[in-house]
Amino acid sequence: MKGKRFTEEQTISSLKEHEAGAKMSDLVRKHNVSEQSIYRWKSKYGGMEVSEANPECLCGKFHWPVSRYLSQSTLVSCPK
């Protein structure tokens, strides 16, 4: 199976460009993807921030693999 070309962070930043007013045709050319891909990204990542995309980066002091992090029964947010 073919891997992903873009990370979730790159995908969300592309959607932010569209929300900021970039035309769909310009995004398609710039990122070399189809319009359908952008609509699919929008349905999956629409409204998300880059910090929400990667659960591994929720707290700077933890560097667990994602699978181990998500397997925790209770997730506690880090105090600031």
C-alpha positions in Angstrom: 0.0 0.0 0.0 1.3 3.4 -0.9 2.1 5.8 1.9 0.8 9.3 2.5 2.4 12.2 0.6 1.5 14.8 3.1 1.5 14.9 6.9 -1.6 15.9 8.8 0.1 19.2 9.7 0.8 20.0 6.0 -2.8 19.1 5.1 -4.3 21.4 7.8 -2.0 24.2 6.7 -3.3 23.8 3.1 -6.8 24.0 4.4 -6.0 27.1 6.3 -4.8 28.7 3.0 -8.2 27.9 1.5 -10.0 29.4 4.5 -7.8 32.5 4.2 -9.1 33.1 0.7 -6.9 31.1 -1.7 -8.7 29.8 -4.8 -9.2 26.1 -5.1 -7.6 26.0 -8.5 -4.4 27.7 -7.1 -4.2 25.2 -4.2 -4.6 22.3 -6.6 -1.7 23.5 -8.7 0.5 24.5 -5.8 0.2 21.2 -3.9 -0.2 19.0 -7.0 -3.4 17.3 -5.8 -6.9 16.9 -7.1 -9.9 19.0 -6.0 -11.4 15.9 -4.6 -8.4 15.4 -2.3 -8.9 18.9 -0.9 -12.6 18.3 -0.3 -11.7 15.0 1.4 -9.2 16.7 3.6 -11.8 19.4 4.4 -14.3 16.7 5.6 -11.7 15.0 7.7 -9.6 17.9 9.1 -11.9 20.9 8.7 -11.8 23.2 11.7 -8.8 21.5 13.3 -5.7 23.3 14.3 -2.2 21.9 13.7 -1.7 21.3 17.4 -4.8 19.1 17.5 -3.7 16.9 14.6 -0.9 15.1 16.4 -1.9 13.7 19.8 1.8 12.9 20.5 2.5 16.6 20.9 -0.1 17.4 23.4 2.4 17.9 26.1 6.1 18.7 25.6 7.4 16.5 28.4 6.0 13.3 27.1 7.6 11.6 24.1 5.7 8.4 23.9 4.8 6.7 20.6 1.3 7.4 19.5 0.1 3.9 20.0 1.3 3.8 23.6 -0.2 7.2 24.2 -3.6 6.4 22.9 -3.7 3.1 24.7 -3.8 4.9 28.1 -7.3 4.4 29.7 -7.4 8.0 31.1 -5.8 10.9 29.3 -4.9 13.9 31.5 -4.1 17.2 30.1 -0.8 18.7 31.2 -0.8 21.6 33.6 0.6 24.8 32.3 
